[in-house]
Amino acid sequence: MGTYLSISIDVARESGVVPTWASISTMQDQTGRIARIGEWVNSAHRDIQNAQNNWLWMVSEFSGALTAATQRYSAASLLSAGDAARFSDWVFMDRDEMFAFSIYLTSGGQSREQSLDYVPFQRFRRMYLWGSNATETGMPTVVSMDPQQQLVFYPIPNAAFTVRGMFQKSPQALSDDEDTPEMPTQFHDAIKFKALQHLGIFDEAGAQLPAWDKEYRRIYRQLMRHQLPPIEMPGPLA
């Protein structure tokens, strides 16, 4: 398992340009070359997290409360403070292409949980926010997301409901020495080799870049197979 400190030390060692790498005991308050290595590790980690919008480790579940007469909900109103701080986007479909949101009457218990249909907002707005539909109340059956990333429900809740679903987390930053990347531990070396690429470009170390790039691509391909939905081949034509 790699930490911010151990990955940074690995980068310093493998770079071949930090003779004092064995004496690095912390990344806090570093200057010069060691500070740059810390920046390159964070940049590499961020690059990998942003490379795909559906990494499995960056999707999390939530359960939140809907109140009567309130139709729109921000992430801050439905997620815990910690989850809201990391919120990036709502995830409406799971890896099996099934609707990821569900709802139940809080007083009735989860045994009566039902799936919520998702409708893109422009169509949702025309169908459910105009005319008599705009004031209809009841148990919500449809959910959408408005331009401010608020969840919008139809009908307007007429009681206390519990909604469950999924959301995409924003990239994790590494700052404390013991901070551990959330991505699966067996792929942490991808961060190291990506950081070495940043270092090599900065140093114009053209001779070493191909080897570091090869190792990064090898681990990154493994990460994709592990963390992305499988590609399904189309069925036979009729």
N, C-alpha and C positions, 0 to 999 in steps of 0.2 A: 504494500500500500504506500503510495507516494504522498508526501505532504509538500506544502509550498517550499519549506526549507530543503527537504531531501531532493526534490526535483531540481531546485536551483543549484544545489551542490553538484548533482549529476551533470547539469548543463555546464557548469564551470569546469568540472573535471574533463568531460569529453571534448570541450572546446580546444583544450591544449594551450590556452593562452592565459590561464589563471593559475600560476604556480603555487599560490597560497590557498587553493581550494580546500585542502584538508583542514584548514584552521577556521573555516566559516562555521560559526555556531548559531547564527541568527541572521535573518534578513531585515531586522528592524534597524532603522537609522543608518543603513548602509549608504555609501557614496561611491562615486566612480564606477568602475567596471562591474562590481558586484551589484550595485543598484540597477545598472542597465540590465543585467541578467534577470533580476527580479521583474523588471518591466517586460522583458521578452517572454518570460514564463507566463505572466498574466495575459499578455497579448496573444500568445499561442493558445492558451486555454480558452480565451474569449473567441478566437477565430474558429476553433473546433465547435464550440457550443452554437455559434451563429451559422455554421455551415449547412445545417439542416433544420427545418422547422418542425420536425416530428421525432426528434431523439426521444426514446422511451424514458430515459432517466430524467428528462426535463418536463415530463408531464406528471401532474399531481392531481389527486382527488380532493373534493371539498364537500361539505354539507353546510347549508346556510338556511336562514329563516326568512320566509316571506310574511309580510303583514297585510292585513286587510286594507284595501283601498290604495295600496302602493303598487304601481305597475313597473317602475324602472329601478334597477339596482346596480350600483357600482361594485367593483371588486372589493373596495374597502368596507362596504356594507354587508357582504356575504362571507368574506374570508377572514381568518384570524389576522392579527396585525403582522405577524411574521410572513404569512403567505401573501398578504396584500402588498408587502414591500417587495416581493419577488414576482408579482403578477406581470405577465406579458400579454397573454391573449386567452380567450376562452376556446376550449376544444369541444366541438359539437359532435364529432364522429369519432368512434374508437377505431382500433386497428382492424377490426372486422367490418368496418363501414356500417356499424350500427349506431343509432342515436345514443349519445353519451349522457344525456340529461334525464333525470327522473324526478318525480314529485309525489308527495303523499300528504294527506291531512295530518298535521302534527298530533292532534288529539286522537286520531284513529290508529296511529302506529304504522310502522314500516311494512307490515304485512299486506297493506293495500297500496303499495307503491306502484306507480304507473309511469310509463315512458312519456317524455315530452318530445313532440315533433319540433324540428328546427326549420325555420323559413328565413331566407335572406331578407335583410331589413327593408329594401325597397318594395319587395312584394308583400312583406308583412305589413308595411305601412299602408299600402293600398287596400289590403284585404281586411285589416283589423283595426286600423286607427282612423278610419273614416266613417262618417255616418253613424248609424245606430250601434254598430259594432264597437265604436270607440268608448262606449260607456258600459258595455256588457260586463257583468261580474260573475264569478263562479270559481270553480277549480281550474287553474290554468291547464291548457292542453298543448299550447304552442309557445315556443321561446325564440327570440331573435336577439341580435346585438345592434344597438344604434351606433351612429358615428362616433360617439364618445365612449365606446366599449361598455356601455351599460347593458345589462340583460333586460329585455322587455318581454313581459308575459301577457298572454291572452288566453282566456278572459282576465280582467283585473281580479286579483285575489279577493275573495269575500270572507276569508278567515285566515287563521295562521297555518301556513303550509311549510313543509321542509323540502327544499330542493337539493338534489345531489348531482354532481357533475364533475367535469375535469377542466383543468386550465394548464396553460403553458407557462413555465417559469422563465424569468429573465436570466441572463447569464450570471453565473456565480463568480465573484471576485475573490482572489486569494490575497490575504493581507497578513494574518497572524502566521507564525512559523508552522503551527500544527494544523492549519487549514488544509482539508483534504478535498480534492476535486470530487464532485458528486458522480461523475461518470464512472463506469465500472473500473475497478482497480486494475484489472489485467490489461487495460489499454492506456494506463497513465503514461507509458513511454511515448505515446503519440505527442503529448505535450512537450516532452523533452526534445524530440527531434524537430518539432515545429519551432520551438524556441531556438534551437541550434541553427535552423534556417534563417531566422531573423538575425541572429548573431553573425552568421556567415555573410549575409547580404550587407550588413553594416560594415564588416571588416573586408568586404570584397574578397572573401576566401573562396574563389571559384573552384579550386581543386577539391574542396571538401563538400561543397553543396550537393553534388549528385548522390553521394553515399548517404548523406542525411535525408535527402528527399526520398530516396529509395526506401529507407527504413520507415519514414513517416507514412508513405503511401501504403506500404505493406500492412502496418498496424491500423491505419485508417480504414482500409478495406475490411479488415476483420471487425472493426467497430461498427461499420455500416451493416454487415451481415447480422451482428448481434443485436443492434438497437433500432433498426428500421423495419417497417413492415415488409414481409416477403413480397416479391414481385410475382403476381399471378399471371400465367399465360392465358390468353383469350381462348374460349372454347371453339370447337369446330364451327365453320360456317354452315348455315342451313342449306 
